[in-house]
Amino acid sequence: MKKSTTPKTKGVKPRANKTTISPANVEPSAGNESLATGKVKKMDTPCCINIHSRRYRLTDADGCSGKAAIDGLVHAGVLPDDSAKYVEKVSHTQEKIKKPEIEETILTLTRYIE
């Protein structure tokens, strides 16, 4: 008889291969303009990025992270990369909203002028 190579954990029920997980705080829309249309302007000069969060509950000052948003701008081709050559300054603002307004994150890119 061949032994099973699957580890067994006492008291834990095995799960099916497919699991539906409801991600927390996923926004209903990725933006107003599809990047696939090619109509999104690409930044080729240094810029400042403001990440404005509109939420039902405000976060701690150190709880707002724009890493994923900025990485998304690079992945979409809006920014060549997220180095200091292209991203001069990042700021975070937030605003408390009331239901039934939609929670959203607004990214504003402006050209950096010395």
N, C-alpha and C positions, 0 to 999 in steps of 0.2 A: 504494500500500500504506500502510495506516494504522499508525503507530507505537503500541506498547503504552505505556500511562501507568503501568504497574506498575513500581516501581523494582526493579532487579536487583542482587543482591549476589553477587560472585564467590565461589564455593565454598560457598554456603549453599543448602541444598535448600529448595524452597518447602514450606510446611505447608498442610494442609487447613484449611478455614474453622473446623472444630470441633476443639478440642484438649481432651483430658482432662488436667487438672492435679490432682495430689494435694496438697491444701493441708497444710502442715506444722502439727502441733500443734492440730488442730481437735478440740474436745472432743466426745465422743459424745452428750452430752445438753445441751440449753440450760437445763435446770432441772427441778425436780420438779413444778412447777405451770404449766400452760399459761396464758399471759396472755389467751388468747382466751376463757377461761371467765368472766373478770370477777371471779374470786375473789382476785386479787392486790391487796393493800392499797396504796393510793397515799399517798405522803408529801406533806403540804401544809405541813409545818413544817421548819425547818432540821434537818439530820441529819448524822451522822458515818458514813462508809462505810469498812469494812475489806474489803480485797481479799486473800483468803487463797488462795495457790496451792499445790496439792499436786502435785508433779512427781517424775519419776525423777531429774532433775538440777536442782540449785539454780541460780538465776540470780545475776548480779552485783546488788549493791544498786540500781544505777541501771538494771538491765535489766527490772525489773517496771514496766510501764506500765498504768495503769487507765483510760486515756482511752477506749478502745473499750468497756470494760465500763460506764463511767458514761454514755457516749453511748447505749449500748443501753438503759439504765434510762430515759433521757429519751425515746428513740424508742418504748419500750413503754408510756410513760405513767405509769410508777411515780414519776418525778420531773417536775415541771413544766419545769424547766431545770436546767443544771448550774452556775449562777452561785452566788456566795457567799451569796446570799439563801436558797438551799436546801441547799447543800453546805458545811458549816462546816469539816469536816476529813476528809482521806482518809489512811488508813494501809494499809501493805502488810505482809503476813506471808507466810512460805513454810515448807513442810515437805517433807522428802525422804521419798518412799515407795518401796517395793520392788514389783517385778512379782510377782503379776499384778494388784495394785490398779489402779484406774482413775485416770488423771490428771484433775484437776478444779480449777475455780476457784470459790470460795465467796464470795459477796458478802453482807455483813452490814450492814444499815442500822439505826442506832439514833437515836432522837430526841436532838437536841442540847439539853442542859440547862445553863444558865449557873450 
